[in-house]
């Protein structure tokens, strides 16, 4: 009889196998484990016979601290045995299962000296323990991340703003002092619409509206209010974040940095580029447009003439007897002469739409859009008088002063224009002007080709 002559062995076995906890039964006299219920085997995989003595079971605790704890708790009875029922206090232990895995169990025990039995219970808490470890690790990581984020926020040179769209629980990082001069509390006390410059409010509202519509990242510039009442240019990179329940944008996080120095560098760079562009488009000696600019303008205007109902006139100008002037007066005086002639032509033309350029050497050119033949003739005479009016001495010239000869042409309306042919026709006219005694103007219409 396994459990004694007064008990129904089969009924008790059925009851123990139905228990939701692992149970093992051992004898006190020879300290042998004689019964393991079904749940015990499910938890650990062991069955009766896998180990003989209670002390053998201690070896299945893989960690020394667990073996010491189990031996101490059970050993309390054997150190000072008595006839009273003895309860072994609950222990959280790790046990190696038959398949080699390790499980965490909650272990109780009761010793019945009068009956000669020792009963042990085992509750598998591995999953709960794993969850607890996971939660503790998650909490630890959260604390570490929070510390990291706080360090980043506190020491970031860029101002960081957290703003729900309902404008509750707004946050701004300590860098707000460096960017705006306001403390965190002072900045948060200001209405959001009062922070940007009045001229920038509309653009900022559009940006925030875009963030509210969809999760996105936007970069925009605006002038932010400073504590002294001035405004400073800043650049904000804002990213919307989602409400975890609705998965709709709930607010945005923005990093804001002062870009006053950046804008100053950009303005300086733009100015430098403009200067370089102007330098590349100007004749080095006279300061007026160079041949490259003229070629571009002629190609552009020639294309327009073929599509529009307007004329295009071209004047080719040559300084009379300039080689003789250079030979008698010297190259320095020659350069000064060309500069003076260029300015005289520029002053005579007057219209901003007309282009005056140095064509090469002592030759200049005037490109006059929307100018008919009669207008070109008037313009040529103004140039002749302007240059003669300089009264630059030229002993080798017939009139004793520097003069110019001009050849001109005008393209007809709506005709596909060959810009090379236009220059050639003006050059023919210039040749005729020189043949006619110089200091004069000759006009050849483009139809004469």
C-alpha positions as CSV (number, residue, x, y, z in Angstrom):
1,X,0.0,0.0,0.0
2,X,1.8,3.2,-1.2
3,X,0.0,5.9,0.9
4,X,-0.9,3.9,3.9
5,X,-3.6,1.4,4.8
6,X,-6.3,4.0,5.6
7,X,-6.2,5.9,2.3
8,X,-7.4,5.1,-1.2
9,X,-4.2,5.0,-3.2
10,X,-5.8,5.2,-6.6
11,X,-8.1,8.1,-5.7
12,X,-5.3,10.1,-4.1
13,X,-3.1,9.5,-7.2
14,X,-5.9,10.8,-9.5
15,X,-6.3,13.9,-7.3
16,X,-2.6,14.7,-7.2
17,X,-2.3,14.2,-11.0
18,X,-5.1,16.7,-11.4
19,X,-3.4,19.4,-9.4
20,X,-2.2,22.4,-11.4
21,X,1.1,22.5,-9.7
22,X,4.0,20.1,-9.7
23,X,4.1,17.7,-6.7
24,X,6.7,15.3,-5.5
25,X,6.4,12.9,-2.5
26,X,9.3,11.5,-0.6
27,X,9.8,9.2,2.5
28,X,11.5,10.6,5.5
29,X,13.1,7.3,6.7
30,X,15.2,6.6,3.6
31,X,14.7,10.1,1.9
32,X,13.6,8.6,-1.4
33,X,11.4,10.3,-3.9
34,X,8.6,7.8,-4.6
35,X,6.0,9.9,-6.5
36,X,5.8,12.7,-9.0
37,X,2.5,13.9,-10.4
38,X,1.8,14.6,-14.0
39,X,2.3,18.4,-13.7
40,X,5.8,17.8,-12.2
41,X,6.8,15.7,-15.3
42,X,5.3,18.3,-17.6
43,X,7.3,21.1,-16.0
44,X,10.7,19.3,-15.6
45,X,10.5,16.1,-17.8
46,X,11.6,13.9,-14.9
47,X,9.8,10.8,-13.7
48,X,10.3,8.5,-10.7
49,X,13.6,6.7,-11.0
50,X,15.5,9.5,-12.7
51,X,17.1,10.1,-9.3
52,X,16.8,8.1,-6.1
53,X,17.3,10.4,-3.1
54,X,16.0,13.8,-2.2
55,X,19.6,15.0,-2.0
56,X,20.1,14.0,-5.6
57,X,17.5,16.6,-6.6
58,X,19.6,19.4,-5.1
59,X,22.2,18.8,-7.9
60,X,19.6,19.9,-10.5
61,X,19.8,23.4,-9.2
62,X,22.5,24.8,-11.6
63,X,23.3,27.9,-9.5
64,X,25.2,27.6,-6.2
65,X,23.1,30.2,-4.5
66,X,20.0,28.2,-5.3
67,X,21.5,25.0,-4.0
68,X,22.6,26.7,-0.8
69,X,19.1,28.2,-0.2
70,X,17.2,24.9,-0.9
71,X,19.6,22.9,1.3
72,X,19.3,25.4,4.2
73,X,15.5,25.6,4.0
74,X,15.0,21.9,4.0
75,X,17.9,21.3,6.3
76,X,16.2,23.3,9.1
77,X,14.0,20.3,9.8
78,X,16.7,17.7,9.7
79,X,19.0,19.7,11.9
80,X,16.5,19.7,14.7
81,X,13.7,17.2,13.8
82,X,10.5,17.2,15.8
83,X,7.1,15.4,15.6
84,X,5.3,18.6,14.6
85,X,4.4,19.5,11.0
86,X,7.1,21.6,9.4
87,X,6.6,24.1,6.6
88,X,9.4,24.8,4.2
89,X,9.2,28.5,3.4
90,X,8.6,29.5,-0.3
91,X,11.7,29.8,-2.5
92,X,12.3,31.1,-6.0
93,X,14.7,28.7,-7.6
94,X,16.1,27.9,-11.0
95,X,16.1,24.2,-12.0
96,X,17.7,22.4,-14.9
97,X,15.0,20.3,-16.7
98,X,15.6,16.9,-18.3
99,X,16.0,18.5,-21.8
100,X,18.7,20.9,-20.5
101,X,16.6,24.0,-20.3
102,X,16.5,26.0,-17.1
103,X,13.2,27.1,-15.5
104,X,12.4,29.4,-12.6
105,X,10.0,27.8,-10.1
106,X,8.3,28.8,-6.9
107,X,9.0,26.0,-4.5
108,X,7.2,25.1,-1.2
109,X,7.4,22.2,1.1
110,X,5.8,20.5,4.0
111,X,7.2,17.7,6.2
112,X,4.8,15.4,8.1
113,X,6.9,13.6,10.7
114,X,4.1,11.5,12.1
115,X,3.2,10.2,8.7
116,X,6.9,9.9,7.6
117,X,6.4,11.9,4.4
118,X,7.8,15.1,2.8
119,X,5.7,16.8,0.2
120,X,7.2,19.4,-2.2
121,X,5.2,21.7,-4.6
122,X,6.6,23.4,-7.7
123,X,5.0,26.3,-9.6
124,X,6.5,27.2,-13.0
125,X,7.0,31.0,-13.0
126,X,9.5,31.1,-15.9
127,X,7.2,33.2,-18.1
128,X,6.3,35.5,-15.4
129,X,9.9,35.8,-14.4
130,X,10.9,36.5,-18.0
131,X,8.3,39.2,-18.2
132,X,9.5,40.7,-15.0
133,X,13.1,40.7,-16.3
134,X,11.9,42.1,-19.5
135,X,10.0,44.8,-17.7
136,X,12.9,45.6,-15.5
137,X,15.2,45.8,-18.4
138,X,12.7,47.9,-20.3
139,X,12.4,50.2,-17.3
140,X,16.2,50.4,-17.0
141,X,16.6,51.2,-20.7
142,X,13.8,53.8,-20.4
143,X,15.6,55.4,-17.5
144,X,18.9,55.4,-19.5
145,X,17.2,56.7,-22.6
146,X,15.5,59.4,-20.6
147,X,18.8,60.4,-19.1
148,X,20.4,60.4,-22.6
149,X,17.6,62.4,-24.1
150,X,17.7,64.9,-21.2
151,X,21.4,65.3,-21.6
152,X,21.0,65.9,-25.3
153,X,18.2,68.3,-24.7
154,X,20.0,70.2,-22.0
155,X,23.3,70.4,-24.0
156,X,22.0,70.7,-27.6
157,X,23.1,74.0,-29.1
158,X,19.8,74.0,-31.1
159,X,16.6,75.0,-29.5
160,X,14.2,72.0,-29.4
161,X,10.4,72.6,-29.3
162,X,7.7,70.0,-28.6
163,X,4.3,71.3,-29.4
164,X,1.0,69.4,-29.6
165,X,-1.4,70.9,-32.1
166,X,-3.8,71.7,-29.3
167,X,-0.8,73.7,-27.8
168,X,-1.0,72.0,-24.5
169,X,2.1,70.6,-22.6
170,X,4.5,72.6,-24.8
171,X,8.2,72.1,-24.2
172,X,11.3,74.1,-25.1
173,X,14.9,73.1,-24.4
174,X,17.4,75.2,-22.4
175,X,19.0,76.4,-25.7
176,X,16.1,78.8,-26.0
177,X,18.2,81.2,-23.9
178,X,21.0,81.3,-26.5
179,X,18.7,81.6,-29.5
180,X,16.1,84.1,-28.1
181,X,17.3,85.4,-24.8
182,X,14.1,84.1,-23.1
183,X,14.2,81.6,-20.3
184,X,12.2,78.4,-20.8
185,X,9.4,79.6,-18.6
186,X,9.3,83.0,-20.3
187,X,9.3,81.5,-23.8
188,X,6.4,79.1,-23.0
189,X,4.4,82.0,-21.6
190,X,4.4,83.7,-25.0
191,X,1.6,83.0,-27.4
192,X,3.0,80.9,-30.3
193,X,1.6,83.4,-32.8
194,X,3.6,86.2,-31.2
195,X,7.0,84.5,-31.6
196,X,7.5,84.8,-35.4
197,X,7.8,88.2,-37.1
198,X,4.4,89.4,-38.3
199,X,5.5,89.1,-41.9
200,X,6.4,85.4,-41.3
201,X,3.2,84.3,-39.5
202,X,1.3,83.3,-42.6
203,X,4.1,81.1,-44.0
204,X,4.5,79.4,-40.6
205,X,0.8,78.7,-40.3
206,X,0.9,77.0,-43.7
207,X,3.8,74.9,-42.6
208,X,2.1,73.8,-39.4
209,X,-1.1,73.1,-41.4
210,X,0.9,70.8,-43.6
211,X,2.3,69.0,-40.6
212,X,-1.2,68.6,-39.2
213,X,-2.4,66.9,-42.4
214,X,0.2,64.2,-42.6
215,X,3.3,62.8,-40.9
216,X,6.1,64.7,-42.5
217,X,9.3,66.7,-42.0
218,X,9.5,70.3,-43.1
219,X,12.2,72.9,-43.0
220,X,11.4,76.6,-43.1
221,X,13.0,79.9,-42.1
222,X,11.4,82.7,-40.1
223,X,12.4,85.6,-37.9
224,X,12.0,84.8,-34.2
225,X,11.3,87.3,-31.4
226,X,14.1,87.9,-29.0
227,X,13.8,89.1,-25.5
228,X,15.2,92.6,-26.4
229,X,12.4,93.0,-28.9
230,X,14.5,92.4,-32.0
231,X,14.1,89.5,-34.3
232,X,16.7,87.0,-35.4
233,X,16.6,84.7,-38.4
234,X,16.2,81.0,-37.5
235,X,15.8,77.8,-39.4
236,X,13.3,75.1,-38.1
237,X,13.2,71.5,-39.0
238,X,9.9,70.2,-37.8
239,X,8.6,66.6,-37.8
240,X,5.1,65.6,-36.9
241,X,4.4,62.7,-34.5
242,X,1.3,60.5,-34.4
243,X,-1.2,59.9,-31.7
244,X,-0.7,56.2,-30.6
245,X,-4.5,55.6,-30.6
246,X,-5.7,57.4,-33.6
247,X,-2.5,57.2,-35.7
248,X,-3.1,60.8,-36.8
249,X,-0.6,63.6,-36.4
250,X,-0.9,65.0,-32.9
251,X,1.9,67.6,-32.8
252,X,5.4,68.2,-33.9
253,X,9.0,68.3,-32.7
254,X,11.2,71.0,-34.1
255,X,14.9,71.8,-33.9
256,X,15.5,75.5,-34.3
257,X,18.9,77.1,-34.9
258,X,20.0,80.7,-35.3
259,X,21.1,81.2,-38.9
260,X,22.0,84.9,-38.7
261,X,25.7,84.1,-39.5
262,X,24.6,81.6,-42.2
263,X,22.5,84.2,-43.9
264,X,25.3,86.8,-43.7
265,X,27.6,84.3,-45.3
266,X,25.0,83.5,-48.0
267,X,24.5,87.2,-48.7
268,X,28.3,87.7,-48.9
269,X,28.6,84.7,-51.2
270,X,25.7,85.9,-53.4
271,X,27.3,89.3,-53.6
272,X,30.6,87.7,-54.6
273,X,28.9,85.6,-57.3
274,X,27.2,88.7,-58.7
275,X,30.5,90.5,-58.8
276,X,32.1,87.6,-60.5
277,X,29.2,87.4,-63.0
278,X,29.4,91.1,-63.7
279,X,33.2,90.8,-64.1
280,X,32.8,88.0,-66.5
281,X,30.3,90.0,-68.5
282,X,32.2,93.3,-68.6
283,X,35.0,94.4,-70.8
284,X,38.1,94.7,-68.7
285,X,39.3,98.0,-70.2
286,X,36.1,100.0,-70.8
287,X,33.8,98.5,-68.2
288,X,30.9,98.1,-70.7
289,X,29.5,94.7,-71.8
290,X,32.0,92.4,-73.6
291,X,31.7,90.4,-76.8
292,X,30.4,87.3,-75.1
293,X,27.4,89.2,-73.6
294,X,26.7,90.8,-77.0
295,X,26.7,87.4,-78.8
296,X,24.2,86.0,-76.2
297,X,22.0,89.1,-76.4
298,X,22.0,89.1,-80.3
299,X,21.1,85.4,-80.4
300,X,18.2,86.0,-78.0
301,X,16.9,89.1,-79.7
302,X,17.2,87.5,-83.2
303,X,15.0,84.6,-82.0
304,X,12.5,87.1,-80.7
305,X,12.4,89.1,-83.9
306,X,11.3,86.1,-85.9
307,X,8.4,85.5,-83.6
308,X,7.3,89.0,-82.8
309,X,6.2,92.1,-84.8
310,X,9.1,94.4,-84.0
311,X,12.4,95.4,-85.6
312,X,15.9,94.9,-84.4
313,X,18.6,97.4,-85.2
314,X,22.4,97.0,-85.0
315,X,25.1,99.7,-85.1
316,X,28.7,98.8,-85.6
317,X,31.1,101.6,-84.5
318,X,34.8,102.0,-85.3
319,X,37.2,104.7,-83.9
320,X,38.7,106.5,-86.9
321,X,42.4,106.2,-87.4
322,X,42.9,104.6,-84.0
323,X,46.2,102.9,-84.9
324,X,47.7,106.3,-85.8
325,X,46.4,107.6,-82.5
326,X,48.1,104.8,-80.6
327,X,51.3,105.3,-82.5
328,X,51.5,109.0,-81.9
329,X,50.0,109.3,-78.4
330,X,51.0,106.0,-76.9
331,X,49.1,102.9,-75.6
332,X,48.1,104.5,-72.3
333,X,46.5,107.4,-74.0
334,X,44.9,104.9,-76.4
335,X,43.3,103.0,-73.6
336,X,42.0,106.2,-72.1
337,X,40.6,107.2,-75.4
338,X,38.7,103.9,-75.8
339,X,37.3,104.3,-72.3
340,X,36.1,107.8,-73.0
341,X,34.5,106.8,-76.4
342,X,32.7,103.8,-74.6
343,X,31.2,106.2,-72.1
344,X,30.2,108.7,-74.7
345,X,28.4,105.9,-76.7
346,X,26.7,104.7,-73.5
347,X,25.5,108.2,-72.7
348,X,24.2,108.7,-76.2
349,X,22.2,105.5,-76.2
350,X,20.4,106.1,-73.0
351,X,17.7,103.4,-73.2
352,X,18.1,100.5,-70.7
353,X,16.9,97.9,-73.3
354,X,19.7,98.8,-75.7
355,X,23.0,97.1,-75.2
356,X,26.4,98.8,-75.7
357,X,29.3,96.4,-75.9
358,X,33.0,96.4,-77.0
359,X,33.1,94.4,-80.2
360,X,36.9,94.1,-80.3
361,X,39.9,96.4,-80.5
362,X,38.6,99.9,-81.3
363,X,35.2,98.6,-82.4
364,X,32.0,99.0,-80.4
365,X,28.5,97.7,-81.1
366,X,25.0,98.9,-80.2
367,X,22.1,96.4,-80.2
368,X,18.8,98.2,-80.2
369,X,15.6,96.0,-79.9
370,X,12.3,97.4,-81.0
371,X,14.1,100.1,-83.0
372,X,13.1,100.8,-86.6
373,X,15.5,102.2,-89.3
374,X,14.6,105.8,-88.7
375,X,15.3,105.4,-84.9
376,X,18.7,103.7,-85.7
377,X,19.7,106.7,-87.9
378,X,18.8,109.2,-85.1
379,X,20.7,107.1,-82.6
380,X,23.8,107.0,-84.9
381,X,23.9,110.7,-85.3
382,X,23.7,111.2,-81.5
383,X,26.7,108.9,-81.1
384,X,28.7,110.8,-83.7
385,X,28.0,114.1,-82.0
386,X,28.7,112.6,-78.5
387,X,32.2,111.2,-79.5
388,X,33.1,114.4,-81.4
389,X,32.0,116.4,-78.4
390,X,34.8,114.8,-76.3
391,X,37.3,116.9,-78.3
392,X,40.0,114.4,-77.7
393,X,43.0,115.7,-79.7
394,X,44.1,113.5,-82.7
395,X,46.8,115.3,-84.8
396,X,46.7,112.6,-87.5
397,X,43.0,112.9,-88.0
398,X,41.5,115.3,-90.6
399,X,39.4,117.2,-88.0
400,X,42.2,117.1,-85.4
401,X,40.0,115.2,-82.9
402,X,38.9,111.6,-82.3
403,X,35.8,110.7,-84.3
404,X,34.0,107.4,-85.2
405,X,32.4,105.9,-88.2
406,X,29.1,103.9,-87.9
407,X,27.5,101.2,-90.0
408,X,23.9,100.2,-89.3
409,X,21.2,97.9,-90.3
410,X,17.7,96.9,-89.3
411,X,16.0,93.5,-89.6
412,X,12.5,93.4,-91.1
413,X,9.5,92.4,-88.9
414,X,8.6,88.7,-88.7
415,X,11.5,87.4,-90.8
416,X,13.6,84.5,-89.5
417,X,16.9,86.3,-88.8
418,X,20.4,85.1,-89.2
419,X,22.4,87.0,-86.5
420,X,25.6,86.5,-88.4
421,X,24.1,88.1,-91.5
422,X,23.0,91.0,-89.4
423,X,26.6,91.7,-88.3
424,X,27.9,91.2,-91.8
425,X,25.4,93.8,-93.1
426,X,26.3,96.3,-90.5
427,X,30.0,95.7,-91.3
428,X,29.3,96.5,-95.0
429,X,27.6,99.7,-94.0
430,X,30.6,100.6,-91.7
431,X,33.0,100.0,-94.7
432,X,30.9,102.5,-96.8
433,X,30.9,105.0,-94.0
434,X,34.7,104.9,-93.9
435,X,34.9,105.1,-97.7
436,X,32.8,108.3,-97.5
437,X,35.4,110.1,-95.4
438,X,34.8,108.8,-91.9
439,X,33.0,110.6,-89.0
440,X,29.8,109.7,-90.7
441,X,27.0,107.1,-90.7
442,X,25.9,104.6,-93.4
443,X,22.7,102.5,-93.2
444,X,22.0,99.3,-95.3
445,X,18.7,97.6,-94.7
446,X,18.7,93.9,-94.3
447,X,16.6,93.5,-97.4
448,X,19.6,94.5,-99.5
449,X,21.2,91.1,-98.9
